[in-house]
Amino acid sequence: MSLSPEQVQLIKATVPVLQEHGVTITKLFYDNMLKAHPELHTVFNVSNKVHGHQPLALAGALFAYATYIDDLGVLTPAVERICHKHASLYIQPEGYEIVGKYLLEAMGQVLGDALTPPLLEAWGVAYWQLANLMIGKEKELYAAADGWVDFRDFKVAKKEVESDVITSFYLEPVDGKALPSFEPGQYVSVQVPVPQLNHPQCRQYSLSDSANPTYYRISVRKDPGLNASDPSAPAHPGYVSNILHRDINVGDVVKLSHPYGDFRLENPTADHPLVLISAGVGLTPLTAMVNSLTTSLEPANKRPIHFIHGAHSSASRAFQAHMQTLSSSAPNLRTTYFLTEPSAEDKEGENYDHKGRVDLSKLDENKDLYLDNPSTEFYICGPTSFMTETQKVLAAKGVEEKRVHAELFGTGGVPAA
């Protein structure tokens, strides 16, 4: 059943209402749904709910959907991103039944008589229009996984400290079967029991190495749980990251999903320059890209690659020695490091190149950013504010949006309305 023109207008007319009441609606939705279906706590990120990220993200998605209800092509990137995350959590069609029920009920509870029967019917049709689109896309993703359609047991073969906040986990399948390849930049969902919550939780972690048929590697930042953007929000150490760092050791078993994600190296055999820009643990998917392009298993890729990274200090930065080794054997790879809080031992020109946050104005537009090549691609990963600001800087320098790729972790992202 498709929306009638009258229903489209009804949906668009609710945009101001969603701006005002969207977060209230979505917070009530999550509370009601999880109370009635506690088994869904495994799927939903408790930390995002506690900090308010999840309700805010869903409210933003509803707002964007209502705004573009007659031009859904605008939302294609966001829908693609959400479907990949759903697939990594093995969301099934029946889950959409539950979500639809409690979402519409929450709208009714908050809006009261303002949610007239025609408007409620219009939102019901609109919800299933989007749900069926996503169910179809997720069905395609599951079909492409060659039978890997549920969480799979992996053993920790090696646990390697990369910095004072990042540790790598080398994960081998317990069943011993060869692992499917993946596109550099993609992630897996990791599921571990969380004793404090009495149920497992899932988190998405980028694969931080090139594809290997015997293991996957993830590199995890130990999350202190601080929320600098909202000091009043409750804070606690990140559940899953701290369990991985503290409790999961070599020989232990965790559950992994098939690799998914729409942030991926799109032109691996191209010869135009590649600029990889990251901050903090955002370097993990970009490291997978570098490794895949400089691996000895494949013919050497000669395209210029500039790896630009920002961290607090060299002690908190992962993979510097690895990148130095790669640079010595792959002269097309260059690195530039920014440190916001260099220690007394950190020497400019040796441990880092520039003090402060990543600042593209300190780099040469042609020699460092390759702006003289109209095909140069840019991949950005890090905190949302960092990615947004970097995108704005590149746009101001004349880089078209289609050449800039950014990873949105956590609750995902939708176009700004």
C-alpha positions in Angstrom: 0.0 0.0 0.0 1.4 3.3 -1.0 0.8 6.8 0.4 -1.9 8.9 -1.3 -1.1 12.5 -2.2 -3.3 13.6 0.7 -1.4 11.3 3.1 1.9 12.7 1.9 0.7 16.2 2.7 -0.4 15.0 6.2 3.0 13.5 6.8 4.8 16.7 5.7 2.5 18.8 7.9 3.9 16.9 11.0 7.4 18.2 10.4 7.0 21.1 13.0 5.5 18.7 15.5 8.4 16.3 15.2 10.8 19.2 15.6 9.1 20.0 18.9 8.1 16.6 20.3 10.3 14.1 18.4 12.7 13.2 21.2 9.9 12.9 23.7 8.1 10.5 21.3 11.1 8.4 20.6 12.2 8.2 24.3 8.8 7.0 25.3 8.9 4.5 22.4 12.1 3.0 23.6 10.9 2.8 27.2 7.6 1.2 26.3 9.1 -1.3 23.8 12.0 -2.5 25.9 9.7 -2.9 28.9 7.4 -5.1 26.9 10.2 -6.9 25.0 13.3 -7.0 27.3 14.9 -9.5 24.9 15.5 -6.5 22.6 18.0 -5.1 25.1 20.6 -7.3 23.3 20.0 -5.4 20.1 19.8 -1.8 21.3 22.9 -0.1 22.6 22.2 0.7 26.3 24.9 3.4 26.4 23.3 5.3 23.5 19.9 5.1 25.2 21.3 6.3 28.6 23.1 9.2 27.0 20.1 10.1 24.8 21.9 9.4 21.5 19.4 6.7 20.4 16.2 8.7 20.9 17.8 11.8 19.4 18.9 9.8 16.3 15.5 8.2 15.8 13.8 11.6 16.2 16.2 13.0 13.6 15.4 10.1 11.3 11.6 10.6 11.7 12.1 14.3 11.0 14.1 13.7 7.9 11.6 11.0 6.7 8.7 13.4 7.1 10.6 16.2 5.4 11.6 14.0 2.3 8.5 11.8 2.2 7.9 12.8 -1.4 11.6 12.5 -2.4 13.0 9.5 -0.6 16.0 9.3 -2.9 17.6 11.9 -0.6 17.6 9.4 2.2 19.1 6.5 0.3 22.6 6.9 1.9 21.0 6.9 5.4 18.8 3.9 4.6 21.8 2.0 3.2 23.8 2.8 6.4 21.0 1.7 8.7 20.3 -1.5 6.8 24.0 -2.5 7.0 23.8 -2.0 10.8 20.6 -3.9 11.1 22.1 -6.8 9.1 25.1 -6.9 11.5 22.6 -7.3 14.3 20.6 -9.9 12.4 17.4 -7.9 12.6 14.4 -9.9 11.2 11.2 -8.8 9.6 9.2 -9.5 12.8 11.2 -6.9 14.6 9.6 -4.2 12.3 6.2 -5.3 13.6 7.2 -4.6 17.2 8.9 -1.3 16.4 5.9 -0.1 14.3 3.4 -0.9 17.1 5.3 0.9 19.8 6.3 3.9 17.7 2.8 4.6 16.6 1.5 4.1 20.2 4.1 6.6 21.5 3.1 9.1 18.9 -0.5 8.8 20.1 0.5 9.1 23.8 2.5 12.3 23.3 0.3 14.0 20.6 -3.1 13.0 22.0 -6.0 14.3 20.0 -3.6 16.0 17.6 -2.9 12.5 16.1 -6.2 12.3 14.2 -7.3 9.0 12.7 -6.3 10.1 9.2 -2.9 11.2 10.4 -2.4 8.0 12.3 -3.3 6.0 9.3 -1.0 8.0 7.1 1.9 7.4 9.5 1.1 3.7 9.6 1.3 3.5 5.8 4.5 5.7 5.8 6.1 3.5 8.4 5.5 0.3 6.4 6.6 1.9 3.2 10.0 2.5 4.8 10.1 -0.8 6.7 9.4 -2.9 3.6 12.1 -1.1 1.7 14.6 -1.9 4.5 13.4 -5.5 4.9 14.0 -6.0 1.2 17.5 -4.5 1.4 18.4 -6.5 4.5 17.2 -9.7 2.8 19.7 -9.0 0.0 22.5 -8.5 2.5 21.7 -11.8 4.2 21.6 -13.6 0.9 25.0 -12.3 0.0 26.5 -13.7 3.3 26.7 -17.3 1.9 24.9 -18.8 4.9 26.5 -16.8 7.6 23.1 -15.5 8.9 23.6 -15.5 12.7 26.3 -14.7 15.2 29.3 -17.0 14.9 31.8 -18.0 17.6 35.3 -16.6 17.4 38.3 -17.3 19.6 40.8 -14.6 20.6 44.0 -15.8 19.1 46.0 -12.8 20.0 45.5 -9.6 22.1 47.9 -6.8 21.3 48.2 -3.5 23.0 48.5 -0.8 20.4 48.5 2.3 22.6 47.5 3.3 26.1 43.8 3.3 25.0 43.6 1.0 22.0 44.0 -2.8 22.0 43.8 -5.1 18.9 42.1 -8.5 19.0 42.9 -11.2 16.5 39.8 -13.3 16.1 39.7 -16.8 14.6 36.5 -18.8 13.8 36.0 -21.6 16.2 34.6 -23.8 13.4 37.9 -23.4 11.5 36.1 -22.5 8.2 37.8 -19.9 5.9 36.5 -16.4 6.4 34.9 -14.4 3.6 36.7 -11.3 2.4 35.4 -7.8 3.1 35.9 -4.3 1.7 38.4 -2.2 3.7 36.4 0.2 5.9 33.7 -2.3 6.9 33.0 -3.5 10.4 31.7 -6.5 12.4 29.3 -6.6 15.3 30.8 -8.1 18.4 28.5 -9.6 21.0 29.6 -10.3 24.6 27.7 -10.9 27.9 27.4 -7.9 30.1 27.0 -9.1 33.7 25.9 -5.6 35.0 22.9 -5.7 32.6 22.2 -9.5 32.8 22.1 -9.7 29.0 24.6 -9.5 26.1 25.3 -6.3 24.2 26.5 -5.8 20.7 28.9 -3.1 19.4 30.3 -2.4 15.9 34.0 -2.3 15.5 35.9 -1.6 12.2 38.1 -4.3 10.8 41.5 -2.8 11.2 43.6 -5.1 8.9 43.4 -6.3 5.3 41.3 -9.3 4.6 42.7 -12.7 5.7 40.9 -16.0 5.4 42.1 -17.2 8.9 41.4 -14.2 11.2 39.7 -10.8 11.5 41.3 -8.1 13.5 39.5 -5.3 15.4 41.2 -2.6 17.4 39.1 -1.3 20.3 39.4 2.0 22.2 38.7 1.6 25.9 35.8 4.0 26.3 35.8 6.0 29.5 32.1 6.7 29.0 32.5 10.5 29.2 30.0 12.6 27.3 31.8 16.0 26.9 28.9 17.4 24.8 26.4 16.9 27.6 28.0 17.1 31.0 24.6 16.5 32.7 24.2 13.1 31.1 25.0 10.0 33.2 28.4 8.7 32.6 29.8 5.2 33.0 32.7 3.3 31.3 31.7 1.8 28.0 30.3 -1.6 28.7 31.6 -3.7 25.9 35.0 -2.0 25.3 35.9 -2.2 28.9 34.9 -5.9 29.1 37.1 -6.6 26.0 40.0 -4.8 27.5 39.7 -6.1 31.0 38.1 -9.5 30.8 38.5 -11.0 27.4 41.8 -12.7 26.9 43.6 -15.1 24.5 41.5 -18.3 24.3 38.2 -16.7 25.2 35.3 -16.8 22.8 33.1 -13.9 21.5 30.4 -13.8 18.9 30.9 -12.0 15.6 28.6 -11.0 12.7 29.5 -11.2 9.1 31.3 -8.0 7.9 29.0 -5.1 6.9 29.1 -1.4 6.4 28.7 1.1 3.6 31.9 3.0 4.4 34.4 1.2 2.3 37.2 1.7 -0.2 35.3 2.3 -3.4 38.0 2.3 -6.0 40.7 -0.1 -4.8 42.4 -0.4 -8.2 42.3 3.2 -9.1 45.5 5.3 -9.6 44.3 8.7 -8.4 45.5 10.0 -5.0 43.9 8.9 -1.7 43.8 11.1 1.4 42.8 9.4 4.6 42.0 11.7 7.5 41.3 10.4 11.0 41.2 11.3 14.7 41.5 9.0 17.7 40.3 5.5 17.1 38.9 6.6 13.7 42.1 5.4 12.2 41.0 1.8 12.4 39.1 1.5 9.1 41.6 3.7 7.4 44.4 1.4 8.5 42.6 -1.5 6.9 42.5 0.6 3.7 46.3 1.3 3.9 47.1 -2.3 4.6 45.0 -3.6 1.8 46.7 -1.2 -0.7 50.2 -2.0 0.5 50.0 -5.7 1.1 52.7 -7.9 -0.3 50.0 -10.4 -1.4 48.9 -8.2 -4.2 50.7 -6.2 -6.9 52.0 -3.0 -5.4 49.5 -0.2 -5.7 51.4 3.0 -6.8 48.6 5.5 -6.1 49.7 8.3 -3.8 48.3 7.8 -0.3 48.5 10.4 2.5 47.5 9.2 6.0 46.7 12.2 8.2 45.9 11.5 11.8 45.2 13.4 15.0 45.6 12.1 18.6 46.1 13.5 22.1 49.7 12.2 22.4 51.9 9.6 20.8 51.1 7.3 23.7 47.5 7.2 22.8 48.1 6.8 19.1 48.0 3.3 17.5 50.0 1.9 14.6 52.7 4.6 14.2 55.5 2.0 14.1 53.5 0.0 11.6 52.9 3.0 9.4 56.6 3.8 9.5 57.4 0.3 8.4 54.9 0.4 5.5 56.2 3.8 4.4 59.8 2.4 4.1 58.6 -0.3 1.7 55.8 1.7 0.0 57.2 5.1 -1.0 53.7 6.1 -2.3 52.5 6.2 1.4 53.1 9.4 3.4 52.0 10.2 6.9 51.2 13.4 8.8 50.5 13.4 12.6 48.9 16.0 14.7 49.0 15.9 18.6 46.8 18.1 20.8 48.7 17.3 24.0 52.2 16.1 23.2 54.1 14.8 26.2 57.5 16.0 27.2 59.0 13.0 25.4 57.1 13.8 22.1 59.4 15.6 19.7 58.1 17.7 16.9 59.4 16.4 13.6 60.1 13.0 15.1 57.0 11.9 17.0 54.6 14.3 15.3 54.4 17.0 12.6 52.1 19.6 14.0 50.7 20.5 17.4 47.0 20.9 17.8 44.0 19.3 16.2 44.0 18.2 12.6 44.2 21.4 10.6 44.2 21.1 6.9 45.2 24.7 6.5 48.7 23.7 7.7 49.1 21.4 4.7 49.9 22.2 1.1 46.8 22.0 -1.0 48.5 20.3 -3.9 51.5 18.5 -2.4 49.6 17.2 0.6 45.9 17.2 -0.3 46.3 16.7 -4.1 43.7 19.3 -4.8 45.2 19.7 -8.3 43.9 16.3 -9.2 40.1 16.4 -9.7 39.8 12.7 -9.0 41.4 12.7 -5.5 39.3 10.9 -3.0 39.0 11.7 0.8 38.1 9.3 3.5 37.3 10.7 7.0 36.7 8.9 10.3 36.6 10.2 13.8 34.2 12.0 16.1 31.1 13.4 14.4 32.1 17.0 14.9 35.6 16.3 13.5 34.1 14.7 10.4 31.6 17.5 9.9 34.2 20.2 10.2 36.6 18.4 7.9 33.9 18.0 5.3 33.2 21.7 5.5 36.9 22.6 5.0 37.1 20.3 2.0 33.9 21.7 0.5 35.3 25.3 0.9 38.4 24.1 -1.0 36.2 23.1 -3.9 36.1 19.3 -3.3 32.8 17.8 -4.6 30.7 15.9 -2.0 30.9 12.7 -4.1 34.7 12.5 -3.5 34.4 12.8 0.3 33.5 9.6 2.3 32.8 9.7 6.0 32.1 7.0 8.5 29.2 7.5 10.9 29.4 5.2 13.9 27.0 4.6 16.7 23.5 5.6 15.9 24.2 6.5 12.3 23.2 9.7 10.5 20.6 11.2 8.4 20.7 14.3 6.1 20.1 17.6 7.8 16.7 18.9 7.0 
